[in-house]
Amino acid sequence: MKILHIINDSPTKLSDEIISVQSKDHDVKVINLAKKEASYESIIDDIFAHDRVVSW
């Protein structure tokens, strides 16, 4: 399963732990919006390309 995590402010201990556990069995991508690295278009493309999206 492809899982996308979108972090709005900054990573937390809980988000880091969950991402770490999910990364063992799934294809996981993390977008940190606080860093402002990704464009709006690429975020939308990633949302539709993944099976599950989690917003933190």
Backbone as JSON Lines, residues from 0, in Angstrom:
{"i":0,"aa":"M","n":[0.84,-1.17,0.0],"ca":[0.0,0.0,0.0],"c":[0.89,1.24,0.0]}
{"i":1,"aa":"K","n":[0.48,2.25,-0.74],"ca":[1.2,3.52,-0.79],"c":[0.51,4.49,0.16]}
{"i":2,"aa":"I","n":[1.29,5.0,1.13],"ca":[0.75,5.89,2.15],"c":[1.5,7.22,2.09]}
{"i":3,"aa":"L","n":[0.72,8.3,2.06],"ca":[1.28,9.65,2.04],"c":[0.97,10.32,3.38]}
{"i":4,"aa":"H","n":[1.99,10.83,4.04],"ca":[1.82,11.59,5.28],"c":[2.12,13.05,4.95]}
{"i":5,"aa":"I","n":[1.16,13.92,5.24],"ca":[1.35,15.36,5.05],"c":[1.44,15.99,6.44]}
{"i":6,"aa":"I","n":[2.6,16.55,6.74],"ca":[2.84,17.16,8.05],"c":[2.66,18.66,7.91]}
{"i":7,"aa":"N","n":[1.69,19.21,8.63],"ca":[1.35,20.62,8.49],"c":[2.29,21.56,9.24]}
{"i":8,"aa":"D","n":[2.61,21.25,10.47],"ca":[3.46,22.14,11.28],"c":[4.87,21.58,11.4]}
{"i":9,"aa":"S","n":[5.02,20.58,12.21],"ca":[6.31,19.92,12.35],"c":[6.05,18.5,12.85]}
{"i":10,"aa":"P","n":[6.99,17.61,12.58],"ca":[6.79,16.23,13.03],"c":[6.73,16.14,14.56]}
{"i":11,"aa":"T","n":[5.97,15.18,15.03],"ca":[5.89,14.91,16.47],"c":[6.46,13.52,16.73]}
{"i":12,"aa":"K","n":[6.62,13.2,17.98],"ca":[7.11,11.87,18.33],"c":[6.15,10.81,17.82]}
{"i":13,"aa":"L","n":[4.85,11.04,17.97],"ca":[3.85,10.08,17.51],"c":[3.88,9.91,16.0]}
{"i":14,"aa":"S","n":[3.93,11.01,15.27],"ca":[3.96,10.91,13.8],"c":[5.22,10.19,13.33]}
{"i":15,"aa":"D","n":[6.35,10.48,13.96],"ca":[7.6,9.8,13.6],"c":[7.52,8.3,13.84]}
{"i":16,"aa":"E","n":[6.92,7.91,14.97],"ca":[6.8,6.49,15.3],"c":[5.88,5.76,14.32]}
{"i":17,"aa":"I","n":[4.75,6.36,14.0],"ca":[3.8,5.74,13.08],"c":[4.4,5.62,11.69]}
{"i":18,"aa":"I","n":[5.06,6.66,11.22],"ca":[5.7,6.63,9.9],"c":[6.78,5.55,9.86]}
{"i":19,"aa":"S","n":[7.53,5.44,10.93],"ca":[8.59,4.43,11.0],"c":[8.01,3.02,10.92]}
{"i":20,"aa":"V","n":[6.96,2.76,11.67],"ca":[6.34,1.43,11.66],"c":[5.73,1.12,10.3]}
{"i":21,"aa":"Q","n":[5.02,2.08,9.71],"ca":[4.39,1.85,8.42],"c":[5.42,1.67,7.31]}
{"i":22,"aa":"S","n":[6.58,2.28,7.44],"ca":[7.61,2.19,6.41],"c":[8.17,0.77,6.27]}
{"i":23,"aa":"K","n":[8.01,-0.03,7.29],"ca":[8.52,-1.4,7.24],"c":[7.74,-2.27,6.25]}
{"i":24,"aa":"D","n":[6.43,-2.03,6.12],"ca":[5.58,-2.88,5.29],"c":[4.94,-2.18,4.1]}
{"i":25,"aa":"H","n":[5.09,-0.86,4.02],"ca":[4.41,-0.1,2.98],"c":[5.35,0.9,2.33]}
{"i":26,"aa":"D","n":[4.92,1.39,1.17],"ca":[5.64,2.46,0.47],"c":[5.14,3.77,1.07]}
{"i":27,"aa":"V","n":[5.99,4.46,1.82],"ca":[5.58,5.65,2.57],"c":[6.33,6.88,2.04]}
{"i":28,"aa":"K","n":[5.56,7.95,1.84],"ca":[6.16,9.23,1.47],"c":[5.69,10.28,2.47]}
{"i":29,"aa":"V","n":[6.59,11.2,2.84],"ca":[6.27,12.26,3.8],"c":[6.5,13.61,3.13]}
{"i":30,"aa":"I","n":[5.5,14.47,3.24],"ca":[5.62,15.85,2.77],"c":[5.49,16.74,4.0]}
{"i":31,"aa":"N","n":[6.52,17.53,4.26],"ca":[6.5,18.45,5.39],"c":[6.19,19.85,4.86]}
{"i":32,"aa":"L","n":[4.98,20.32,5.09],"ca":[4.57,21.62,4.56],"c":[5.29,22.79,5.23]}
{"i":33,"aa":"A","n":[5.84,22.57,6.42],"ca":[6.59,23.62,7.11],"c":[7.85,24.01,6.32]}
{"i":34,"aa":"K","n":[8.39,23.06,5.56],"ca":[9.6,23.34,4.78],"c":[9.29,24.0,3.44]}
{"i":35,"aa":"K","n":[8.04,23.95,3.02],"ca":[7.58,24.59,1.79],"c":[8.41,24.16,0.58]}
{"i":36,"aa":"E","n":[8.71,22.87,0.5],"ca":[9.51,22.34,-0.6],"c":[8.67,21.95,-1.81]}
{"i":37,"aa":"A","n":[7.45,21.51,-1.57],"ca":[6.63,20.95,-2.64],"c":[5.66,22.0,-3.19]}
{"i":38,"aa":"S","n":[5.42,21.91,-4.48],"ca":[4.45,22.8,-5.1],"c":[3.05,22.24,-4.88]}
{"i":39,"aa":"Y","n":[2.07,23.09,-5.02],"ca":[0.67,22.69,-4.87],"c":[0.33,21.56,-5.83]}
{"i":40,"aa":"E","n":[0.79,21.69,-7.07],"ca":[0.49,20.68,-8.1],"c":[1.09,19.32,-7.75]}
{"i":41,"aa":"S","n":[2.31,19.31,-7.23],"ca":[2.93,18.03,-6.88],"c":[2.26,17.39,-5.67]}
{"i":42,"aa":"I","n":[1.78,18.21,-4.74],"ca":[1.06,17.67,-3.58],"c":[-0.25,17.03,-4.04]}
{"i":43,"aa":"I","n":[-0.97,17.69,-4.9],"ca":[-2.22,17.14,-5.43],"c":[-1.95,15.84,-6.18]}
{"i":44,"aa":"D","n":[-0.93,15.81,-7.01],"ca":[-0.56,14.59,-7.73],"c":[-0.25,13.45,-6.76]}
{"i":45,"aa":"D","n":[0.48,13.75,-5.69],"ca":[0.82,12.73,-4.69],"c":[-0.42,12.22,-3.97]}
{"i":46,"aa":"I","n":[-1.35,13.11,-3.66],"ca":[-2.58,12.69,-2.98],"c":[-3.32,11.65,-3.81]}
{"i":47,"aa":"F","n":[-3.44,11.9,-5.11],"ca":[-4.18,10.97,-5.97],"c":[-3.37,9.72,-6.31]}
{"i":48,"aa":"A","n":[-2.06,9.77,-6.15],"ca":[-1.21,8.63,-6.48],"c":[-1.07,7.63,-5.32]}
{"i":49,"aa":"H","n":[-1.52,8.01,-4.13],"ca":[-1.38,7.15,-2.95],"c":[-2.73,6.55,-2.56]}
{"i":50,"aa":"D","n":[-2.67,5.39,-1.92],"ca":[-3.87,4.69,-1.48],"c":[-4.47,5.3,-0.21]}
{"i":51,"aa":"R","n":[-3.59,5.83,0.63],"ca":[-4.03,6.41,1.91],"c":[-3.27,7.7,2.14]}
{"i":52,"aa":"V","n":[-3.97,8.72,2.65],"ca":[-3.35,10.01,2.96],"c":[-3.65,10.35,4.42]}
{"i":53,"aa":"V","n":[-2.59,10.69,5.17],"ca":[-2.73,11.05,6.57],"c":[-2.21,12.48,6.72]}
{"i":54,"aa":"S","n":[-3.02,13.33,7.31],"ca":[-2.61,14.71,7.54],"c":[-2.37,14.91,9.03]}
{"i":55,"aa":"W","n":[-1.2,15.43,9.35],"ca":[-0.82,15.66,10.75],"c":[-0.89,17.14,11.04]}
